[in-house]
Amino acid sequence: MKKVFGNISGLRATQIIRLENLYDQRTPPEYLISDEMADVMCRLSTEIRRQIGVLVNRRGKVTSVFVGDYHGLVLPDTSEYRIFPGRLKGIRCIHTHLKSESLSNDDLTDLSLLRLDMMAALTITPESAPHEVFAAHILPSGKTSYQILPPFPANCMNIGCLERILAIESELSRLGATADSSARGERALLVSVSHQSRHQAEDSMMELEELAVSSGLDVAGSIFQHRRQMDSRFLTGAGKLQEITLMAVEKGATLVIFDQELNASQIRSIADQTDLKIIDRTQLILDIFAQRAQSREGKLQVELAQLKYLLPRLVAKNTAMSRLTGGIGGRGPGETKLEINRRRARERILRLEKSLAQVVLQRRQQKSRRRRQGLPVISIIGYTNAGKSTLLNTLTHSQVLAEQRLFATLDPSSRRLRFPKDVDVIITDTVGFIRDLPQDLQVAFRATLEELESADLLLHVIDISNPRCEDQIQSVEVILENLGLNHIPVLRVLNKMDAVSAASLEISVNRYGGIPVCARDNASLQPLVEAMSAIISRRCQPDATAVSEMTA
């Protein structure tokens, strides 16, 4: 069915018919646009004092006709044309300019973001005839993502158009194959929009980069913008968003990750401006957790957190997804696909919560058995990648997975440890904490974090070689306070003492307290073992008053 996109209000019926007649025009493969079509567009554009544009596929057929205003126009939806690696969109855009001007920044942005075959503008003579053509195409390699061709007369439309497009696409495929062979996975562009100080924002971006690498992404670059007030629509300004999307195209990024959490409206608005995938810091953490979860409990917790995060962000772009239910009392629009997805998500959340409730009961049974055995519990806590799993392995001579990346282990591990005075304890490694731990994750992992409530001692492992260790300590303590665990004694373990100088180590000990260790070196752990044994002995020693009452 023929359609005219854009604002056609105020146009006469004859003008609309002439616009629709553009669909019948055919362009030879070697021509940018046929001479007849260029002539009709320029004359009609002069008559209505508006820009007119067409989208032409590689067979020379017009697929869309759209009308703007005197200064510019908006391209129609091109989502039906898929973009594959090393490929262009398969359509080119040609439109009129009522002034004798080259391609605008909006034209070049659309060319780059939509990966069009070509973008061209026709200027018009005082006699309403085509004058000059300004054209540009994607540049396979270089500092910019496009190349602007020298202007040429409108009577020279034979520029070997199809041959030129196929050559560009061939080079894109070759470069894409080279990039794929060297890249580890998707390429991500990191974005931070913050009102914090530059130093704080840089620290946060460094952590976001570590999270991206831990997730298996290849970081293409980063952009930071300082704003006193966040934009309610795009988080960043509209101009900055254009810069972000252009930079993503130039660096070959397929994913944009925002350091700040995006609401449903912002995700939709940003996604409408670009064909790139958009996620935020919370989604990235959830993805890492989904990769790391091994046990049934861990998988249930991650899925629950993902669904609770996605439920308010389930949005529909149009009403075309409605369906008819049919039958008496069931006629009408029925449930939209969006409503069905939301209902199914809520049902799945209820099932997951019931399953996790069973996990809580099982954990309580395990706790009761431990209490009957009289075994004290020591829980290792700390910021992610601080060395918790390594410490557990060295203390208990076990083989728990320990890697130099964020959230290397997700499922908790428990081992038995015997102190020198023949006192056995259960020592547990828990999931690592992180700054601004998403609330959905805290709720979903409450069954795991409840293990900390029965602990007799918390070992807070701190990476003193990390320049952000003070902020990390504060983040962990805030989470402990939110969980109501302030009543349990905490022993700070200053890990990676071998990675700092003696002077720095002394400063850290004086500032933070605790016991310096190297989690990989068993010999350095002796003072820690003695301190743990002393604390456990004091907590497990029967109260003198209680003993006297029992004796009486």
Beta strands, then each sheet from edge to edge (+ up, - down):
strand 1: 4-6
strand 2: 52-57
strand 3: 62-67
strand 4: 91-97
strand 5: 119-124
strand 6: 130-138
strand 7: 146-148
strand 8: 152-153
strand 9: 187-194
strand 10: 218-226
strand 11: 255-258
strand 12: 277-280
strand 13: 377-382
strand 14: 413-418
strand 15: 424-429
strand 16: 457-463
strand 17: 490-495
strand 18: 515-516
sheet 1: 1+ 3+ 2- 4+ 5+ 6- 7+
sheet 2: 1+ 3+ 2- 4+ 5+ 6- 8+
sheet 3: 10+ 9+ 11+ 12+
sheet 4: 14+ 15- 13- 16- 17- 18-
end
